[in-house]
Amino acid sequence: MDIRFRTNSSASRGDPVRTSRKRGVTAIQLVVVLVPVVFAFLGFAIDLGILYSVKGELKAAADSMALAAASQLIGTDTATGAATAAAQATVENVSGLGNKYYFHGLPIGQTNGNLISTVSDPAYYGTAADAIASGTNTAGGASGAQAKYVRATVSAQVPLLFWSLLPTVTDRNVTVLGTAVAGISPPLCVGCGIEPFAVAAFDQNDTTDFGFILDRLYSFTYLCTGLPGPTVLTGATQQLNYLLLNRLDPNATVYPDEASQVFRDLAGGLPGNTNGAISCFTVNQPEVLWASAVVNPCSARRLAPTVTNALCGLDTRLDPVTPTSCESIPGVDTLWPVYSPDPDTNAYTAYTDYTGNGRRIITIPIVDTLSAAGSMNVLGFRQFLVSASAVTDPFGRFIAMYIGTVAPIKQGNFQSCSLSAGPGKVVLHQ
């Protein structure tokens, strides 16, 4: 018997209408589940972008504050006060000139509704490790004379769009910090923007001070030959001969004459130049005398005009009025007001008591020997605080206190000269 079982093909495959309905319901359920998830991720992404944007804005302001403050750390008792003022000046909101940093379009430090940012005074430290490890601690601890590193902190309350449902968020705001640590770098092998005077080391084996004594007042005297030699200026302890190293720029187009060039070199340090050899000095590299800054017999009691012009530049650090002996320098009436004198021109026996802005500090090459005819090898760079004018002195004498390497210089690099001591420049450490 042929028995065949017939099946309903539509029943075996299922009802198309019913299957379609099931699929539709499933799709709707999936959409119901996924839409909130997608919106949540989208919201988190938007809030995360806001946080990163604000963090970047605050960090830029903190970097600026830290660098400005560190440039004022010159090793005096009042240095941290000046540093704090410099840091706050970068984000001040009164003059409209200082603050170039924004939080959600509002200048940092201002408040508008739920947009709140706070600028704290910088904290100061004696070492980079202490400054970096301090975290959110803004107490610092280093006094003005010992402070070498600064930590700047800027905070803001960030209004969130979607993360306000998280239990860690209060009042739809979260606090974001921008921090930066800046300070003095290790000793530089190349010093740029410094003064082209040079003195010889008293002791080349003393790699810290080259035989100079901290806080000692030296009677700087332009080198001369023969007798009778110049005496030590009253108030100084020891004579220290110096020479003017060659930094004449033959390709200068702004104030190209030699007189105004050497004036500017000593008024504000060597100006920038595309030729680094002109605007910088390098340790272990030879230097020669500025050709026209000749060494005269001591009995002549006179200086080469180039040396006098250099001393005129040095005098801008102390005197707001152009001396008569400097009036022949081309453009001096325009140049002199550019270089403001130091606000503190008092004489001191301890450098830490000095309250000025650093204009009186000169950073000069220390050489192995002074030579009017041969080369002089640069051993390092050291700093002095100028205390008296030398424009009218027949031997180019002025008093300056040896202060070591307390103040950062404008620019330079490290290369591989392996210095154990010397001035550094301001750099960001974090």
C-alpha positions in Angstrom: 0.0 0.0 0.0 1.4 3.3 -1.0 0.9 5.5 1.9 2.2 9.1 1.5 2.0 11.8 4.1 1.3 15.3 2.8 2.4 18.2 4.7 1.0 21.7 4.5 4.0 23.6 3.0 2.7 27.0 4.4 2.4 25.5 7.9 6.0 24.1 7.7 7.5 27.4 6.7 5.4 29.4 9.1 2.9 32.1 8.4 4.6 34.9 6.5 2.3 37.5 8.1 3.0 36.2 11.6 6.7 36.0 11.0 6.8 39.6 9.6 5.0 40.8 12.7 7.4 39.0 15.0 10.3 40.6 13.2 8.8 44.0 13.4 8.2 43.7 17.1 11.8 42.5 17.6 13.1 45.5 15.6 11.0 47.9 17.6 12.2 46.4 20.8 15.8 46.6 19.6 15.3 50.2 18.7 13.8 51.0 22.0 16.8 49.4 23.7 19.5 50.9 21.4 18.3 54.4 21.0 19.0 55.4 24.6 22.3 53.6 24.5 23.3 55.4 21.3 22.2 58.8 22.8 24.1 58.0 26.0 27.3 57.2 24.0 26.8 60.4 21.9 26.2 62.4 25.1 29.3 60.9 26.7 31.3 61.7 23.6 30.1 65.3 23.6 30.9 65.8 27.3 34.3 64.1 26.9 35.1 66.5 24.0 34.1 69.4 26.2 36.3 68.2 29.0 39.3 67.8 26.7 38.7 71.2 25.2 38.5 72.9 28.6 41.6 71.0 29.8 43.5 72.3 26.8 42.4 75.9 27.4 43.3 75.7 31.1 46.7 74.0 30.4 47.6 76.8 27.9 46.9 79.4 30.5 48.8 77.5 33.2 51.8 77.1 30.8 51.9 80.8 30.2 51.7 81.6 33.9 54.4 79.1 34.8 56.8 80.4 32.2 56.2 84.0 33.1 56.7 83.3 36.8 59.9 81.2 36.3 61.5 84.0 34.3 61.4 86.2 37.4 63.1 83.6 39.7 66.4 85.4 40.0 67.5 84.3 43.4 66.4 87.3 45.5 64.2 87.5 48.6 61.5 89.4 46.6 61.7 87.1 43.5 58.6 85.1 44.2 56.5 88.3 44.7 57.6 89.5 41.2 57.1 86.0 39.8 53.5 85.9 41.1 52.8 89.4 39.7 54.2 88.3 36.3 52.1 85.1 36.3 48.9 86.9 37.2 49.6 89.6 34.6 49.3 87.0 31.8 45.6 86.4 32.8 44.6 89.7 34.2 41.2 91.1 33.1 41.5 94.8 34.0 43.6 96.4 31.2 42.3 94.1 28.5 45.9 93.5 27.3 47.0 90.6 29.4 44.5 87.8 29.2 44.6 85.9 25.9 43.3 82.6 27.4 39.7 81.5 27.4 37.4 79.1 29.0 34.3 78.4 26.9 34.8 81.8 25.2 35.1 83.7 28.5 38.4 85.1 29.6 39.9 82.8 32.3 39.3 84.2 35.8 35.9 85.7 34.9 32.6 84.3 36.0 29.4 84.3 33.9 26.4 82.2 35.2 27.6 78.6 35.5 30.9 79.3 33.8 33.4 79.6 36.6 37.2 79.5 36.4 39.7 80.2 39.2 43.3 81.3 38.9 45.4 80.5 41.9 48.7 82.1 42.9 51.7 80.0 41.8 53.5 77.8 44.3 57.3 77.7 44.4 59.8 74.9 45.0 63.5 74.4 45.3 63.6 71.3 43.0 61.7 70.2 39.9 61.0 66.8 41.6 59.2 68.6 44.5 57.2 70.8 42.1 56.1 67.8 39.9 55.3 65.6 42.9 53.2 68.2 44.6 50.1 67.3 42.7 47.2 69.6 43.6 49.1 71.0 46.6 49.5 74.7 46.0 51.4 75.5 49.2 54.9 75.3 47.7 57.5 75.9 50.3 60.6 77.5 48.8 61.4 81.1 49.8 62.2 83.8 47.2 65.9 83.2 47.2 65.7 79.4 47.0 62.8 79.2 44.6 63.8 77.7 41.2 60.6 76.1 40.1 57.0 77.1 39.9 53.7 75.3 39.7 50.8 77.2 38.2 47.2 75.9 38.6 44.0 77.1 36.9 40.7 75.4 37.7 37.2 75.6 36.2 33.7 74.3 36.8 32.6 72.6 33.6 28.8 72.3 32.9 28.0 68.9 31.5 25.2 67.9 29.1 24.7 64.2 29.7 27.0 63.1 32.5 25.0 64.9 35.1 23.2 61.6 35.9 26.5 60.1 37.1 26.7 59.9 40.9 30.1 61.5 41.0 28.8 64.7 39.3 27.3 67.5 41.5 25.1 70.2 40.2 25.8 69.1 36.6 29.4 70.5 37.0 32.8 68.8 37.3 36.0 70.5 38.3 38.9 70.4 35.7 42.4 71.5 36.6 45.1 72.8 34.3 48.6 72.7 35.8 52.1 73.4 34.6 55.6 73.3 36.2 58.3 75.5 34.8 61.8 76.4 36.1 65.4 76.7 35.3 67.1 74.2 33.0 70.4 72.5 33.6 73.5 74.5 32.6 73.7 75.7 29.0 76.6 75.0 26.7 75.5 77.8 24.4 74.4 81.2 25.8 72.4 83.5 23.6 71.2 87.0 24.3 74.0 87.6 26.9 76.5 90.5 27.1 79.8 90.4 25.1 82.1 91.4 28.0 84.6 88.7 29.0 86.7 88.2 32.2 89.4 85.6 32.9 88.8 82.9 35.4 90.8 83.3 38.7 90.8 79.5 39.1 90.0 77.2 36.1 89.9 74.2 38.4 87.0 75.7 40.3 84.1 74.7 37.9 81.5 76.2 40.2 82.7 79.8 40.6 86.0 80.0 38.7 87.6 81.5 41.8 85.1 84.3 42.1 83.6 84.9 45.5 79.8 85.2 45.9 78.6 88.7 47.0 82.1 90.2 46.5 82.2 93.6 44.8 84.7 93.7 41.9 86.1 96.8 40.3 85.7 96.0 36.6 88.4 97.7 34.6 88.9 97.6 30.8 92.3 96.0 30.2 95.2 98.3 29.6 99.0 97.9 29.4 101.9 99.3 31.3 102.0 101.6 34.3 100.7 103.4 36.1 97.7 101.1 36.3 94.2 102.0 37.5 93.3 101.6 41.1 90.4 99.7 42.6 87.2 101.8 42.8 86.1 102.8 46.3 83.7 100.3 47.6 85.0 97.3 45.7 87.4 94.7 47.0 89.3 93.5 44.0 90.1 94.5 40.4 88.8 92.5 37.6 90.0 93.2 34.0 87.6 92.7 31.1 87.5 92.9 27.3 84.9 93.4 24.7 84.4 90.3 22.5 83.7 90.7 18.8 80.0 90.6 17.9 79.9 93.1 15.0 77.2 92.1 12.6 78.3 93.1 9.1 74.9 92.2 7.6 72.8 94.2 10.0 70.1 96.3 8.3 68.6 97.8 11.5 71.0 100.2 13.1 73.9 98.8 11.1 76.6 101.2 12.3 79.1 99.8 14.8 78.4 102.3 17.5 74.7 101.6 17.9 75.3 97.8 17.5 77.7 97.7 20.5 75.4 100.1 22.4 72.4 97.7 21.9 74.6 94.6 22.8 75.3 96.0 26.3 71.9 97.7 26.8 69.9 94.6 26.4 72.1 91.7 25.6 73.0 90.4 22.2 70.0 90.9 19.9 68.6 87.9 17.9 70.2 87.2 14.6 69.8 84.5 11.9 73.5 83.9 12.4 73.7 82.1 15.7 77.4 82.7 16.0 76.7 86.4 16.4 73.9 86.3 18.9 75.4 83.4 21.0 78.6 82.2 22.8 79.6 78.6 23.0 81.6 76.8 25.7 85.0 75.5 24.5 84.9 77.7 21.5 87.5 80.5 20.9 86.6 84.2 20.8 88.5 87.3 19.8 88.6 90.9 20.7 86.2 93.3 19.0 88.6 94.8 16.5 88.0 98.5 17.3 87.9 97.9 21.0 91.6 98.2 21.2 93.6 97.9 24.4 95.4 101.2 25.1 98.4 102.0 27.4 97.2 102.7 31.0 99.1 105.9 30.9 96.8 107.2 28.1 93.9 107.2 30.4 91.4 106.8 27.6 89.2 104.2 26.1 88.5 103.2 22.5 85.2 104.8 21.3 83.7 101.4 20.8 84.3 100.6 24.5 82.7 103.9 25.6 79.7 103.1 23.4 79.4 99.7 25.0 79.5 101.3 28.5 76.8 103.7 27.3 74.6 100.7 26.7 75.4 99.3 30.1 74.4 102.7 31.6 70.8 102.3 30.4 70.4 99.8 33.2 71.0 102.5 35.8 70.3 105.9 34.3 67.1 107.1 32.5 69.0 110.1 31.1 71.4 109.9 28.2 74.9 111.2 29.3 76.6 113.8 27.2 79.4 111.3 26.2 76.8 109.0 24.7 75.0 111.5 22.5 77.1 110.8 19.4 75.8 107.3 19.0 73.5 107.2 16.0 69.9 107.0 17.0 70.6 107.1 20.7 67.7 109.5 21.4 65.4 106.8 20.0 67.2 103.8 21.5 67.8 105.0 25.0 64.1 105.2 26.1 63.6 101.6 24.8 65.8 100.2 27.6 64.2 101.2 30.9 66.5 101.4 33.9 66.3 99.0 36.7 63.8 100.2 39.4 66.3 99.3 42.1 69.7 101.0 41.7 70.8 100.7 45.3 74.1 99.3 46.4 74.1 96.0 48.3 76.5 93.7 50.2 74.2 90.7 49.8 72.6 89.9 46.5 69.5 88.4 48.0 68.6 91.9 49.3 68.3 93.3 45.7 64.7 94.1 44.8 65.0 95.0 41.1 63.7 93.3 38.0 67.1 91.9 36.8 68.0 94.7 34.4 71.3 95.1 36.3 72.3 91.5 36.0 74.8 90.8 33.2 75.7 87.3 32.1 79.2 87.2 30.5 81.6 84.6 29.2 84.4 83.4 31.5 87.5 82.8 29.4 90.8 81.1 30.1 92.9 84.2 29.6 92.3 87.8 28.3 94.1 88.4 25.0 94.1 91.6 22.9 95.8 89.8 20.0 95.0 86.1 20.2 92.0 83.9 20.9 90.3 83.3 24.2 88.6 80.0 25.0 85.2 80.2 26.7 85.0 78.1 29.9 81.4 79.0 30.9 79.1 81.8 31.8 78.7 83.6 35.1 76.6 86.5 36.3 77.3 89.9 38.0 75.1 92.6 39.4 76.2 96.0 38.1 76.2 98.7 40.8 77.7 101.9 39.2 78.1 103.6 35.9 81.4 103.7 34.0 80.6 106.1 31.1 82.9 108.9 32.2 85.7 106.7 33.8 88.9 106.8 31.8 89.6 103.1 32.5 86.0 102.0 31.9 85.7 101.0 35.6 82.4 100.1 37.2 81.5 98.1 40.3 79.7 94.8 40.0 78.9 92.0 42.5 79.5 88.4 41.7 76.2 86.5 42.0 77.1 83.1 40.4 74.3 81.7 38.1 71.1 82.6 39.8 69.1 84.1 37.0 67.8 82.4 33.8 69.2 83.7 30.5 67.1 84.4 27.4 68.0 81.4 25.3 70.6 78.8 24.6 71.0 75.0 24.2 72.8 72.1 26.0 74.9 70.3 23.3 77.4 68.1 25.1 79.9 70.3 27.0 79.0 68.5 30.3 78.9 71.6 32.6 78.4 71.0 36.3 77.4 74.6 36.9 76.2 77.6 34.9 73.0 79.6 34.1 70.1 77.8 32.5 67.0 79.0 30.6 63.3 78.8 31.5 61.7 75.5 30.4 58.5 73.6 31.0 59.0 70.5 33.1 55.4 69.3 33.1 
